[in-house]
Amino acid sequence: MNEGPKICLRLVRPSLEHLRSYADALRRGWSPNNLRPDAAEEQLQQIERDPEAFVANEDDAEGKGPPIRLPDGSFLQRLPTYHRWMWDGEFSGSIKLRWQPGTTALPPLWLGHIGYTTVPWRRGRGYSTEALRQILPVARERGLQYVDLTTDPDNVPSVRVIRNNGGTLIERFRADAGLGSVERVRYRITLT
């Protein structure tokens, strides 16, 4: 039985050891925020000013970091976040798990528990699917009963990633004005 090519991808904690490769991806035009491409330049400036502080703020399990800037310029209070970089020998993308302590529900404006992005030159290799598979046990450990993920309804690769990990469509909606008032779809992966 042929199971397809084996994916050699691991999730690594943001670190100085991997920072050079991460910064190279930013310089090549990748942005960690698909709603705000200018986030790449902001992060490069942060890395140049204080690489240690940048790395320390990337993985924030207590949600004590600075607020998140939205596309409209407003800010959203940070949630506890488990952030990992996709690594196959070099930086290949990132995945974040966000949660609100004591509940599976998210505050308004937080569209999903998990967000991921793969650098363009590594897409089509199954990395996002594998990264999502690897992070789901962490969500269970946090006591979440399910995770919600949102995407553009026309983003066929992202929908495939979510469905390949057991996601089912729960709604189609228009995001808040602060998030660009764009149409989105919400999928849910049950963890219990």
C-alpha positions as semicolon CSV with decimal commas, in nm:
position;residue;x (nm);y (nm);z (nm)
1;M;0,000;0,000;0,000
2;N;0,140;0,340;-0,104
3;E;0,079;0,607;0,159
4;G;0,246;0,885;-0,042
5;P;0,568;1,064;0,039
6;K;0,671;1,092;0,402
7;I;0,667;1,449;0,527
8;C;0,979;1,538;0,726
9;L;0,839;1,836;0,910
10;R;0,863;1,920;1,275
11;L;0,728;2,207;1,478
12;V;0,994;2,405;1,661
13;R;0,960;2,671;1,924
14;P;1,066;3,015;1,793
15;S;1,431;3,054;1,889
16;L;1,748;3,244;1,808
17;E;1,878;2,921;1,654
18;H;1,605;2,935;1,384
19;L;1,564;3,314;1,363
20;R;1,794;3,373;1,066
21;S;1,588;3,141;0,847
22;Y;1,264;3,304;0,970
23;A;1,399;3,652;0,887
24;D;1,508;3,528;0,543
25;A;1,148;3,423;0,474
26;L;1,027;3,771;0,573
27;R;1,283;3,929;0,338
28;R;1,167;3,701;0,056
29;G;0,815;3,846;0,081
30;W;0,637;3,603;0,313
31;S;0,420;3,761;0,584
32;P;0,310;3,588;0,905
33;N;-0,022;3,774;0,881
34;N;-0,233;3,711;0,573
35;L;-0,456;4,009;0,660
36;R;-0,162;4,248;0,706
37;P;0,128;4,190;0,464
38;D;0,307;4,491;0,619
39;A;0,356;4,280;0,933
40;A;0,664;4,130;0,764
41;E;0,848;4,464;0,760
42;E;0,739;4,539;1,117
43;Q;0,881;4,206;1,232
44;L;1,208;4,259;1,049
45;Q;1,246;4,589;1,233
46;Q;1,170;4,420;1,566
47;I;1,425;4,147;1,493
48;E;1,689;4,406;1,407
49;R;1,620;4,607;1,725
50;D;1,607;4,317;1,971
51;P;1,617;3,958;1,842
52;E;1,593;3,808;2,192
53;A;1,276;4,006;2,274
54;F;1,125;3,917;1,937
55;V;1,175;3,546;1,995
56;A;1,047;3,571;2,355
57;N;0,723;3,737;2,236
58;E;0,654;3,483;1,963
59;D;0,545;3,205;2,201
60;D;0,324;3,356;2,472
61;A;0,137;3,089;2,671
62;E;0,023;3,349;2,923
63;G;-0,100;3,613;2,677
64;K;0,113;3,886;2,833
65;G;0,259;4,023;2,510
66;P;0,160;4,344;2,336
67;P;-0,184;4,378;2,172
68;I;-0,236;4,257;1,815
69;R;-0,280;4,524;1,546
70;L;-0,577;4,465;1,314
71;P;-0,594;4,563;0,944
72;D;-0,797;4,875;1,029
73;G;-0,528;4,995;1,273
74;S;-0,719;4,908;1,590
75;F;-0,581;4,667;1,848
76;L;-0,701;4,341;1,997
77;Q;-0,594;4,212;2,338
78;R;-0,356;3,920;2,300
79;L;-0,469;3,572;2,400
80;P;-0,243;3,298;2,535
81;T;-0,071;3,159;2,227
82;Y;0,126;2,845;2,151
83;H;0,330;2,938;1,844
84;R;0,549;2,698;1,649
85;W;0,753;2,735;1,333
86;M;0,736;2,469;1,065
87;W;1,087;2,334;1,012
88;D;1,219;2,099;0,745
89;G;1,582;2,207;0,773
90;E;1,480;2,568;0,721
91;F;1,184;2,783;0,812
92;S;0,879;2,669;0,614
93;G;0,582;2,838;0,784
94;S;0,414;2,890;1,116
95;I;0,115;2,772;1,313
96;K;-0,047;2,926;1,621
97;L;-0,294;2,790;1,873
98;R;-0,485;3,057;2,068
99;W;-0,724;3,001;2,356
100;Q;-0,910;3,179;2,631
101;P;-0,834;3,025;2,971
102;G;-1,126;2,841;3,130
103;T;-1,340;2,807;2,818
104;T;-1,334;2,673;2,465
105;A;-1,514;2,986;2,341
106;L;-1,314;3,273;2,196
107;P;-1,378;3,643;2,258
108;P;-1,547;3,844;1,979
109;L;-1,314;3,935;1,690
110;W;-1,100;3,625;1,745
111;L;-1,215;3,420;1,448
112;G;-1,041;3,093;1,523
113;H;-0,825;2,896;1,763
114;I;-0,566;2,802;1,504
115;G;-0,399;2,997;1,228
116;Y;-0,129;2,871;0,995
117;T;0,065;2,982;0,693
118;T;0,326;2,812;0,477
119;V;0,590;3,007;0,285
120;P;0,499;3,016;-0,087
121;W;0,808;2,819;-0,196
122;R;0,709;2,525;0,031
123;R;0,337;2,508;-0,052
124;G;0,188;2,194;-0,201
125;R;0,398;1,959;0,014
126;G;0,139;1,890;0,284
127;Y;0,316;2,101;0,547
128;S;0,009;2,287;0,674
129;T;-0,186;1,961;0,697
130;E;0,096;1,801;0,895
131;A;0,145;2,105;1,120
132;L;-0,226;2,113;1,203
133;R;-0,218;1,739;1,277
134;Q;0,075;1,793;1,514
135;I;-0,083;2,085;1,702
136;L;-0,425;1,925;1,769
137;P;-0,293;1,719;2,066
138;V;-0,167;2,044;2,222
139;A;-0,519;2,188;2,198
140;R;-0,653;1,876;2,373
141;E;-0,391;1,921;2,648
142;R;-0,520;2,277;2,698
143;G;-0,865;2,130;2,768
144;L;-1,029;2,251;2,449
145;Q;-1,328;2,045;2,338
146;Y;-1,298;2,172;1,981
147;V;-1,102;2,419;1,773
148;D;-1,244;2,658;1,517
149;L;-1,051;2,762;1,209
150;T;-1,155;3,024;0,954
151;T;-1,051;3,084;0,599
152;D;-1,153;3,257;0,280
153;P;-1,428;3,043;0,118
154;D;-1,226;3,035;-0,206
155;N;-0,904;2,918;-0,038
156;V;-0,930;2,558;-0,157
157;P;-0,589;2,449;-0,021
158;S;-0,673;2,578;0,329
159;V;-1,017;2,414;0,324
160;R;-0,844;2,088;0,225
161;V;-0,596;2,119;0,516
162;I;-0,882;2,162;0,762
163;R;-1,096;1,884;0,616
164;N;-0,799;1,646;0,607
165;N;-0,777;1,695;0,985
166;G;-1,146;1,624;1,047
167;G;-1,288;1,975;1,012
168;T;-1,653;2,026;0,927
169;L;-1,810;2,346;0,797
170;I;-2,022;2,520;1,061
171;E;-2,092;2,862;0,908
172;R;-2,032;3,119;0,640
173;F;-2,012;3,477;0,771
174;R;-1,880;3,827;0,714
175;A;-1,589;3,927;0,937
176;D;-1,609;4,239;1,151
177;A;-1,507;4,570;0,990
178;G;-1,184;4,568;1,195
179;L;-1,088;4,250;1,013
180;G;-1,172;4,383;0,668
181;S;-1,544;4,291;0,641
182;V;-1,451;3,998;0,419
183;E;-1,653;3,681;0,372
184;R;-1,516;3,386;0,570
185;V;-1,604;3,024;0,645
186;R;-1,567;2,867;0,988
187;Y;-1,475;2,502;1,031
188;R;-1,469;2,308;1,354
189;I;-1,254;2,012;1,455
190;T;-1,394;1,823;1,754
191;L;-1,125;1,708;1,995
192;T;-1,318;1,502;2,251
